[in-house]
Amino acid sequence: MRVLAFVGPSGTGKSYRAQMVAGENNISYIIDDGLLVNENEVVAGESAKKAPTKIETVKHALFIDEKEKKEMQKAIKKYKPESILILGTSDGMVEKIAENLGLPKIEKIVYITDVATESEIKAARNTRITQGKHVIPVPTFEIKKDFSGYILDPLQIFKSKGNGNAPYISEKSIIRPTFSYLGNFTISDTVFRQIVEYLAKKEEGISKVLKTRVENYGEGPSIYMEVSVIYGHNVIKGLKVFKEKSIKEIEKLTTMSVQKITVIAKSIEMPKN
C-alpha cells in the first residue's frame, strides 16, 4: 500500500484541496479528521469536527481511542486500498496517524504551500477565523446525519487542470456550527414525538402508544416511550426493529442525532381474531 500525506496548518484549505491532491497522485482513499473517504463517500469513521474541544479533536484525528483505531483498521482491511492520502497539520501528526493505524511508512508529503498561493491560504484562514467555516471533502448528504444542529452548505468545485488534463469535479461540504454566528437552531419536541408515534401506529406488533416523553438537550432528542404490544409477536425483536426505524427516520427528517431511545412494553393485548 502506498501512503502519502498532505500537510498544512489548521484552516489553510487542506480539506478543500484534498481530492485534487489525491487525484493528481492517483489515490482514491483519504483519511481526514477521523474519516476514511473513498471518492465522494464516507466509508468509515466519525468526523473529529464533532468533538467538543480542540484537544478531543486532535485525539480523535490521531486514532488514540482503541475502539476507533480498530474500526478504522477493520475498514482498511475490508476495502484494501492500493494507496491512501493522510491529512494532518504537521509531519509528526501524519506520521503518528500512520503509525497508530499500522500503515506503511509515508513515502511522500505534499504541503499546502505546494498547491495553494499565499493569498489563497490567507483567505482560507480568514474564513475559518471570522466565520467558523470548516470543509469536509464529501457531499453534504454523506455527513448531514453526523452533524446534529449544524448548518451545512454544499460546495461544488469545477476546475480545469490545463490542456490535456481531465477537469477536476467534486462536491464538498461546508459546516458551520450554529453557535458560530447564525443564532440557535431548534426543533420542537412535538416534532420528535409525532414522528415516533406515527411510526408506532404503523408497526405490526404494537397495538397503541401509552406514553411518550421527549427531552432535547440541544445535541439531539432523548425519547422514552411506553407501548402496548400484541400477543403473538416477538416483543424483543419487534421493539428493537421499531427503535432502529425511529432513529433512522428522525435523523433523516430533522438531521438531529438521537441521543437515546427507550421503548418499554407496558401491556399485552390479545389480537381481535
Residue frames relative to the residue before (quaternion, step in Angstrom):
aa qw qx qy qz dx dy dz
M 1.0000 0.0000 0.0000 0.0000 0.00 0.00 0.00
R 0.3153 -0.7259 0.5798 0.1938 3.58 -0.94 0.95
V 0.0741 -0.7905 0.6070 0.0333 3.57 -0.92 0.89
L 0.0292 -0.7807 0.6238 -0.0237 3.55 -0.76 1.15
A 0.2268 -0.7742 0.5739 0.1406 3.58 -1.22 0.32
F 0.1887 -0.7403 0.6365 0.1056 3.53 -1.25 0.62
V 0.0401 -0.8540 0.5151 -0.0617 3.57 -0.34 1.31
G 0.2759 0.7333 -0.5955 0.1775 3.54 -1.12 0.79
P 0.6199 -0.5532 0.3906 0.3964 3.60 -1.11 0.53
S 0.6527 -0.5263 0.3797 0.3907 3.57 -1.23 0.50
G 0.8310 0.2444 -0.1767 0.4674 3.56 -1.00 0.86
T 0.5543 0.6327 -0.3900 0.3746 3.60 1.21 0.28
G 0.6608 -0.5507 0.2964 0.4150 3.60 1.25 0.09
K 0.2941 0.7809 -0.5106 0.2073 3.63 1.15 0.43
S 0.6978 0.4693 -0.2888 0.4577 3.59 0.74 -1.02
Y 0.6002 0.5749 -0.3392 0.4406 3.56 1.14 -0.72
R 0.7837 0.3199 -0.1479 0.5115 3.58 1.01 -0.88
A 0.3723 0.7811 -0.4523 0.2164 3.61 1.28 -0.05
Q 0.7074 0.4608 -0.2816 0.4560 3.59 0.79 -0.97
M 0.6021 0.5492 -0.3552 0.4579 3.57 1.12 -0.61
V 0.6658 0.4896 -0.2922 0.4812 3.58 0.92 -0.93
A 0.6426 0.5215 -0.3191 0.4619 3.58 1.00 -0.85
G 0.6676 0.5152 -0.2969 0.4480 3.57 0.92 -0.93
E 0.6688 0.5047 -0.2995 0.4564 3.57 0.97 -0.82
N 0.7353 0.3612 -0.2177 0.5305 3.58 1.23 -0.41
N 0.4778 -0.7087 0.4006 0.3303 3.58 1.32 0.43
I 0.4378 0.6683 -0.4710 0.3740 3.56 0.92 0.97
S 0.2580 -0.7904 0.5414 0.1249 3.57 -0.90 0.96
Y 0.7544 0.3687 -0.1908 0.5084 3.60 1.14 -0.59
I 0.0967 -0.7881 0.6078 0.0080 3.55 -1.02 0.96
I 0.1662 -0.7317 0.6491 0.1255 3.57 -1.10 0.77
D 0.1295 0.7982 -0.5670 0.1566 3.55 -0.50 1.25
D 0.8547 -0.1193 0.0513 0.5027 3.58 -0.66 1.14
G 0.7872 -0.3548 0.1739 0.4735 3.58 0.82 0.99
L 0.6652 0.4857 -0.2996 0.4815 3.59 1.28 -0.15
L 0.2215 -0.7048 0.6496 0.1797 3.54 -1.26 0.57
V 0.0718 -0.8220 0.5642 -0.0276 3.54 -0.50 1.26
N 0.0909 -0.7655 0.6354 0.0441 3.56 -1.00 0.92
E 0.7996 -0.0865 -0.0177 0.5940 3.54 -0.44 1.28
N 0.7764 -0.2901 0.2219 0.5137 3.64 -0.53 -1.15
E 0.6329 0.5452 -0.3208 0.4465 3.59 1.16 0.46
V 0.3581 -0.6903 0.5846 0.2314 3.56 -1.02 0.85
V 0.1213 -0.8310 0.5409 0.0466 3.61 -0.55 1.13
A 0.8046 -0.0146 0.0015 0.5936 3.61 1.23 -0.26
G 0.7284 0.4619 -0.3213 0.3909 3.53 -1.31 0.37
E 0.2923 -0.7136 0.6093 0.1847 3.50 -1.41 0.10
S 0.5202 -0.6903 0.4030 0.3006 3.57 -0.79 0.99
A 0.4566 -0.6863 0.5065 0.2527 3.54 -0.95 0.96
K 0.5547 0.6274 -0.3893 0.3836 3.59 1.22 -0.37
K 0.5818 0.5664 -0.3753 0.4471 3.59 1.29 -0.13
A 0.5172 0.6736 -0.4123 0.3299 3.59 1.18 -0.46
P 0.5304 -0.6852 0.4107 0.2837 3.61 -1.01 0.83
T 0.7930 0.1797 -0.1025 0.5730 3.62 1.13 -0.52
K 0.6429 -0.5315 0.3842 0.3957 3.57 -1.25 0.37
I 0.6215 0.5411 -0.3436 0.4505 3.59 1.05 -0.74
E 0.6603 0.4962 -0.3001 0.4773 3.58 0.96 -0.89
T 0.6044 0.5626 -0.3459 0.4456 3.58 1.09 -0.73
V 0.6731 0.4942 -0.2877 0.4690 3.57 0.91 -0.95
K 0.6391 0.5254 -0.3217 0.4604 3.60 0.94 -0.89
H 0.6581 0.5149 -0.2949 0.4635 3.55 0.98 -0.92
A 0.6833 0.4993 -0.2808 0.4528 3.57 0.91 -0.97
L 0.6929 0.4737 -0.2667 0.4736 3.59 1.15 -0.65
F 0.3557 -0.7499 0.4783 0.2869 3.60 1.32 -0.17
I 0.1784 0.7968 -0.5473 0.1838 3.55 0.85 1.03
D 0.6218 0.5332 -0.3359 0.4650 3.58 1.08 -0.73
E 0.5035 -0.6995 0.4250 0.2768 3.57 -0.74 1.10
K 0.6516 0.5235 -0.3154 0.4493 3.58 0.97 -0.86
E 0.6720 0.4903 -0.2927 0.4715 3.59 0.90 -0.95
K 0.6262 0.5434 -0.3299 0.4514 3.57 1.04 -0.81
K 0.6877 0.4891 -0.2821 0.4563 3.58 0.87 -0.99
E 0.6271 0.5351 -0.3335 0.4575 3.60 1.05 -0.76
M 0.6757 0.4792 -0.2970 0.4749 3.59 0.96 -0.85
Q 0.6334 0.5224 -0.3269 0.4680 3.60 1.00 -0.79
K 0.6317 0.5325 -0.3181 0.4651 3.57 1.04 -0.81
A 0.6621 0.5053 -0.3007 0.4647 3.59 0.98 -0.88
I 0.6452 0.5144 -0.3196 0.4659 3.60 0.97 -0.85
K 0.6430 0.5134 -0.3115 0.4753 3.58 1.05 -0.81
K 0.6539 0.5260 -0.3033 0.4515 3.58 1.06 -0.81
Y 0.7788 0.3719 -0.1906 0.4678 3.61 0.76 -1.03
K 0.2017 -0.8356 0.4924 0.1364 3.59 1.31 -0.34
P 0.0621 0.8258 -0.5577 0.0574 3.65 0.65 1.00
E 0.4583 -0.6755 0.5031 0.2837 3.56 -1.03 0.77
S 0.7973 0.0083 0.0091 0.6035 3.58 1.21 -0.55
I 0.1332 -0.7804 0.6090 0.0491 3.56 -1.20 0.64
L 0.2168 -0.7397 0.6220 0.1379 3.56 -1.14 0.76
I 0.1626 -0.7928 0.5834 0.0687 3.60 -0.68 1.11
L 0.2248 -0.7729 0.5808 0.1216 3.58 -0.87 0.99
G 0.1672 0.7910 -0.5759 0.1214 3.58 -1.02 0.80
T 0.5616 -0.6341 0.4287 0.3143 3.54 -1.28 0.32
S 0.7970 0.1017 -0.0681 0.5914 3.59 1.26 -0.19
D 0.6589 -0.4797 0.3852 0.4329 3.57 -1.29 0.26
G 0.6556 0.5349 -0.3056 0.4366 3.56 0.95 -0.91
M 0.6489 0.5298 -0.3199 0.4426 3.58 1.01 -0.80
V 0.7011 0.4557 -0.2887 0.4663 3.61 0.80 -0.94
E 0.6202 0.5316 -0.3382 0.4672 3.57 1.10 -0.67
K 0.6451 0.5171 -0.3117 0.4684 3.58 1.06 -0.79
I 0.6264 0.5286 -0.3355 0.4644 3.60 1.00 -0.77
A 0.6575 0.5093 -0.3000 0.4673 3.57 0.92 -0.95
E 0.6639 0.5081 -0.2948 0.4628 3.56 0.97 -0.90
N 0.6794 0.5036 -0.2939 0.4454 3.60 0.85 -0.96
L 0.7253 0.4115 -0.2374 0.4982 3.59 1.08 -0.70
G 0.4651 -0.7054 0.4283 0.3203 3.59 1.28 -0.01
L 0.3673 0.7367 -0.4830 0.2983 3.58 1.12 0.68
P 0.6253 -0.5290 0.4014 0.4099 3.61 -1.21 0.37
K 0.6652 -0.5050 0.3728 0.4044 3.55 -1.26 0.35
I 0.5232 -0.6417 0.4631 0.3161 3.59 -1.03 0.81
E 0.2721 -0.8057 0.5096 0.1312 3.56 -0.68 1.10
K 0.8084 0.0537 -0.0110 0.5861 3.61 1.17 -0.46
I 0.1396 -0.7767 0.6087 0.0813 3.57 -1.02 0.81
V 0.1691 -0.7529 0.6307 0.0823 3.56 -0.87 1.04
Y 0.2329 -0.7862 0.5595 0.1207 3.59 -0.85 0.95
I 0.6253 -0.5615 0.3853 0.3811 3.57 -1.14 0.66
T 0.6312 0.5439 -0.3277 0.4454 3.59 1.11 -0.67
D 0.5875 0.5715 -0.3650 0.4416 3.60 1.27 -0.31
V 0.8021 0.3046 -0.1180 0.4998 3.59 1.10 -0.70
A 0.7574 0.2829 -0.1838 0.5591 3.61 1.24 -0.13
T 0.4690 -0.6709 0.4971 0.2877 3.55 -1.08 0.74
E 0.6775 -0.4904 0.3608 0.4127 3.55 -1.27 0.32
S 0.6629 0.5027 -0.3073 0.4621 3.60 1.00 -0.82
E 0.6361 0.5234 -0.3286 0.4619 3.61 1.05 -0.73
I 0.6438 0.5107 -0.3110 0.4774 3.59 1.01 -0.84
K 0.6461 0.5240 -0.3118 0.4591 3.57 0.99 -0.89
A 0.6541 0.5134 -0.3046 0.4646 3.60 0.99 -0.88
A 0.6431 0.5277 -0.3157 0.4563 3.58 1.01 -0.85
R 0.6624 0.5051 -0.2948 0.4682 3.57 0.95 -0.89
N 0.6368 0.5356 -0.3207 0.4526 3.56 1.01 -0.82
T 0.6429 0.5207 -0.3094 0.4688 3.58 1.05 -0.83
R 0.6457 0.5186 -0.3148 0.4638 3.58 0.99 -0.83
I 0.7089 0.4744 -0.2628 0.4509 3.57 0.85 -1.00
T 0.7733 0.3904 -0.2047 0.4557 3.60 0.78 -1.01
Q 0.8087 0.2681 -0.1277 0.5078 3.61 1.04 -0.71
G 0.4165 -0.7456 0.4480 0.2642 3.58 1.24 -0.08
K 0.3986 0.7350 -0.4688 0.2848 3.60 1.14 0.50
H 0.0796 -0.7661 0.6371 0.0293 3.54 -1.06 0.88
V 0.2589 -0.7635 0.5696 0.1598 3.60 -1.05 0.70
I 0.1016 -0.7481 0.6522 0.0679 3.55 -1.09 0.81
P 0.4156 -0.7794 0.4131 0.2218 3.63 -0.63 1.08
V 0.5939 0.5084 -0.4093 0.4705 3.59 0.80 1.04
P 0.6292 -0.5296 0.3891 0.4151 3.63 -1.19 0.36
T 0.6610 -0.5484 0.3496 0.3743 3.57 -1.18 0.65
F 0.6613 0.5244 -0.3382 0.4164 3.63 0.87 -0.85
E 0.5969 0.5908 -0.3582 0.4078 3.59 1.19 -0.48
I 0.8112 0.2673 -0.1211 0.5059 3.59 1.03 -0.69
K 0.3987 0.7509 -0.4702 0.2369 3.60 1.22 -0.15
K 0.6725 0.5123 -0.3076 0.4367 3.60 0.91 -0.86
D 0.6764 0.5112 -0.2920 0.4427 3.59 1.16 -0.53
F 0.7421 0.3829 -0.2177 0.5053 3.59 1.21 -0.36
S 0.0871 -0.8378 0.5390 -0.0083 3.50 0.48 1.30
G 0.8349 0.1704 -0.1366 0.5053 3.56 -0.79 1.02
Y 0.5800 0.5517 -0.3891 0.4559 3.59 1.22 0.33
I 0.3816 -0.6716 0.5728 0.2741 3.54 -1.20 0.50
L 0.0904 -0.8146 0.5724 0.0247 3.57 -0.79 1.00
D 0.1135 -0.7772 0.6167 0.0525 3.55 -1.02 0.86
P 0.3746 -0.6896 0.5552 0.2753 3.59 -0.95 0.77
L 0.1129 -0.7804 0.6135 0.0425 3.56 -1.11 0.68
Q 0.0964 -0.8168 0.5678 0.0340 3.58 -0.36 1.22
I 0.1759 -0.7986 0.5737 0.0479 3.54 -0.90 1.01
F 0.0552 0.7599 -0.6471 0.0281 3.58 -0.98 0.83
K 0.1225 0.7949 -0.5818 0.1210 3.56 -0.56 1.16
S 0.3082 -0.7196 0.5890 0.2010 3.54 -1.06 0.76
K 0.3290 -0.7663 0.5212 0.1814 3.58 -0.91 0.89
G 0.6994 -0.4384 0.2847 0.4875 3.57 1.23 0.14
N 0.7468 -0.4140 0.2818 0.4376 3.56 -1.31 0.10
G 0.8337 0.2280 -0.1735 0.4721 3.55 -0.98 0.90
N 0.6809 0.4582 -0.2949 0.4894 3.59 1.24 -0.13
A 0.5297 -0.6342 0.4619 0.3222 3.54 -1.09 0.75
P 0.5137 -0.6364 0.4620 0.3431 3.61 -1.02 0.67
Y 0.3926 -0.7038 0.5470 0.2266 3.53 -1.19 0.61
I 0.0498 0.8044 -0.5858 0.0848 3.59 -0.48 1.20
S 0.2284 0.7668 -0.5810 0.1490 3.58 -0.83 0.89
E 0.2883 -0.7200 0.5885 0.2283 3.54 -1.31 0.13
K 0.0978 -0.7761 0.6220 0.0353 3.54 -1.00 0.88
S 0.3331 -0.7308 0.5535 0.2206 3.56 -1.29 0.05
I 0.2329 -0.7251 0.6291 0.1552 3.52 -1.05 0.85
I 0.0948 -0.7839 0.6088 0.0770 3.58 -0.82 0.91
R 0.0618 -0.7804 0.6221 0.0142 3.53 -1.02 0.87
P 0.3736 -0.7193 0.5308 0.2475 3.61 -0.45 1.12
T 0.5347 -0.6665 0.4086 0.3208 3.58 -0.86 0.92
F 0.6397 0.5259 -0.3482 0.4393 3.59 1.13 -0.44
S 0.4847 0.6994 -0.4317 0.2993 3.59 1.24 -0.24
Y 0.7823 -0.2840 0.1851 0.5226 3.62 0.65 -1.00
L 0.6238 0.5775 -0.3381 0.4039 3.58 1.23 0.01
G 0.5800 -0.5787 0.3944 0.4162 3.61 1.21 0.08
N 0.6774 -0.5085 0.3577 0.3931 3.57 -1.32 -0.11
F 0.2307 -0.7434 0.6160 0.1210 3.52 -1.22 0.68
T 0.0958 0.8244 -0.5479 0.1046 3.61 -0.41 1.15
I 0.1540 -0.7427 0.6431 0.1052 3.52 -1.28 0.54
S 0.5204 -0.6626 0.4405 0.3100 3.59 -0.84 0.96
D 0.5556 -0.6091 0.4554 0.3360 3.58 -1.09 0.77
T 0.5652 0.6163 -0.3723 0.4026 3.57 1.18 -0.62
V 0.6083 0.5702 -0.3514 0.4260 3.57 1.06 -0.74
F 0.6747 0.4881 -0.2941 0.4690 3.59 0.89 -0.94
R 0.6483 0.5213 -0.3151 0.4568 3.57 1.00 -0.85
Q 0.6608 0.5121 -0.3103 0.4525 3.59 0.91 -0.87
I 0.6401 0.5304 -0.3303 0.4471 3.59 1.00 -0.79
V 0.7179 0.4432 -0.2750 0.4611 3.63 0.76 -1.00
E 0.6496 0.5097 -0.3268 0.4599 3.60 1.04 -0.70
Y 0.6191 0.5281 -0.3362 0.4742 3.58 1.08 -0.68
L 0.6672 0.4939 -0.2961 0.4725 3.59 0.95 -0.89
A 0.6230 0.5489 -0.3334 0.4467 3.60 1.07 -0.75
K 0.6369 0.5346 -0.3226 0.4522 3.60 1.03 -0.80
K 0.7010 0.4577 -0.2602 0.4811 3.57 1.12 -0.67
E 0.5687 0.6169 -0.3782 0.3911 3.59 1.25 -0.33
E 0.5130 -0.7038 0.4093 0.2720 3.56 -0.71 1.15
G 0.7664 0.4044 -0.2133 0.4513 3.61 0.87 -0.87
I 0.6427 0.5026 -0.3312 0.4740 3.60 1.27 -0.03
S 0.3444 -0.7550 0.5267 0.1843 3.57 -0.79 1.07
K 0.7734 -0.2236 0.1658 0.5695 3.59 0.84 -0.96
V 0.4736 -0.6382 0.5274 0.3005 3.54 -1.32 0.37
L 0.2596 -0.7887 0.5435 0.1231 3.58 -0.80 1.06
K 0.8056 -0.0649 0.0965 0.5810 3.56 1.03 -0.78
T 0.0082 -0.7843 0.6203 0.0039 3.58 -1.06 0.76
R 0.0025 -0.7876 0.6159 -0.0158 3.55 -0.91 0.93
V 0.0872 -0.8021 0.5907 0.0112 3.58 -0.84 1.01
E 0.0359 -0.7628 0.6455 0.0152 3.55 -0.98 0.92
N 0.0972 -0.8060 0.5837 0.0170 3.55 -0.79 1.02
Y 0.1542 -0.8246 0.5422 0.0479 3.56 -0.57 1.19
G 0.6824 -0.4702 0.2933 0.4767 3.60 1.23 0.29
E 0.6834 0.4521 -0.2765 0.5021 3.58 0.96 -0.86
G 0.7122 -0.3268 0.2647 0.5621 3.56 1.13 -0.70
P 0.6203 -0.6016 0.3675 0.3440 3.59 -1.23 0.37
S 0.2037 -0.6947 0.6702 0.1635 3.52 -1.35 0.50
I 0.1021 -0.8428 0.5285 -0.0055 3.58 -0.52 1.19
Y 0.0807 -0.7642 0.6393 0.0278 3.55 -1.02 0.94
M 0.0357 0.8190 -0.5680 0.0728 3.59 -0.77 1.03
E 0.1495 -0.7514 0.6360 0.0924 3.56 -1.10 0.80
V 0.0334 -0.8196 0.5714 -0.0270 3.58 -0.84 0.99
S 0.3612 -0.6586 0.6031 0.2683 3.49 -1.37 0.25
V 0.2010 -0.8064 0.5483 0.0926 3.59 -0.77 1.05
I 0.4766 -0.6719 0.4967 0.2732 3.54 -1.25 0.49
Y 0.5094 -0.6625 0.4678 0.2875 3.55 -0.87 1.02
G 0.7224 0.4184 -0.3154 0.4512 3.58 -0.97 0.88
H 0.6668 0.4573 -0.2979 0.5074 3.56 1.27 -0.25
N 0.5095 -0.6163 0.4991 0.3340 3.57 -1.18 0.58
V 0.3386 -0.7965 0.4681 0.1783 3.56 -0.21 1.33
I 0.6756 0.5074 -0.3013 0.4419 3.59 0.80 -1.01
K 0.6986 0.4655 -0.2645 0.4748 3.55 0.81 -1.04
G 0.6656 0.5339 -0.2995 0.4269 3.57 0.92 -0.95
L 0.7015 0.4556 -0.2726 0.4755 3.58 0.91 -0.92
K 0.5956 0.5553 -0.3592 0.4559 3.57 1.14 -0.60
V 0.6551 0.5024 -0.2978 0.4793 3.58 0.97 -0.92
F 0.6426 0.5322 -0.3129 0.4538 3.58 1.00 -0.87
K 0.6466 0.5168 -0.3158 0.4638 3.59 0.97 -0.84
E 0.6531 0.5161 -0.3101 0.4593 3.58 0.96 -0.89
K 0.6425 0.5174 -0.3118 0.4714 3.59 1.02 -0.86
S 0.6584 0.5292 -0.3048 0.4400 3.57 0.94 -0.94
I 0.6539 0.5070 -0.3096 0.4686 3.59 0.92 -0.92
K 0.6621 0.5234 -0.2990 0.4454 3.56 0.91 -0.96
E 0.6984 0.4775 -0.2756 0.4564 3.60 0.89 -0.95
I 0.6449 0.5184 -0.3249 0.4580 3.58 0.94 -0.85
E 0.6934 0.4720 -0.2849 0.4640 3.59 0.87 -0.92
K 0.6446 0.5145 -0.3226 0.4644 3.58 1.11 -0.66
L 0.7450 0.4370 -0.2227 0.4521 3.58 0.89 -0.95
T 0.8049 0.2884 -0.1345 0.5010 3.59 1.03 -0.70
T 0.3201 -0.7555 0.4798 0.3107 3.61 1.30 -0.45
M 0.5116 0.6064 -0.4396 0.4211 3.60 1.22 0.38
S 0.4024 -0.7129 0.5242 0.2348 3.58 -1.00 0.84
V 0.3809 -0.7115 0.5436 0.2304 3.57 -0.85 1.00
Q 0.3430 -0.7602 0.5190 0.1876 3.58 -0.64 1.14
K 0.7850 -0.1371 0.1393 0.5878 3.57 0.96 -0.90
I 0.0102 -0.7790 0.6262 0.0301 3.56 -1.10 0.65
T 0.0722 -0.7915 0.6068 -0.0098 3.56 -0.76 1.14
V 0.0149 -0.7902 0.6124 -0.0184 3.58 -0.77 1.03
I 0.0699 -0.8172 0.5719 -0.0132 3.56 -0.64 1.16
A 0.3361 -0.7108 0.5840 0.2016 3.57 -0.97 0.94
K 0.1579 -0.8327 0.5285 0.0497 3.59 -0.37 1.26
S 0.8086 0.0235 -0.0049 0.5878 3.57 1.15 -0.50
I 0.3105 -0.7337 0.5780 0.1766 3.54 -1.33 0.38
E 0.1317 -0.7866 0.5996 0.0666 3.57 -0.94 0.90
M 0.4477 -0.6710 0.5213 0.2785 3.52 -1.08 0.76
P 0.5131 -0.6343 0.4649 0.3440 3.62 -0.97 0.71
K 0.6044 -0.6170 0.3700 0.3421 3.59 -1.03 0.77
N 0.6965 0.4517 -0.2878 0.4774 3.59 1.10 -0.60
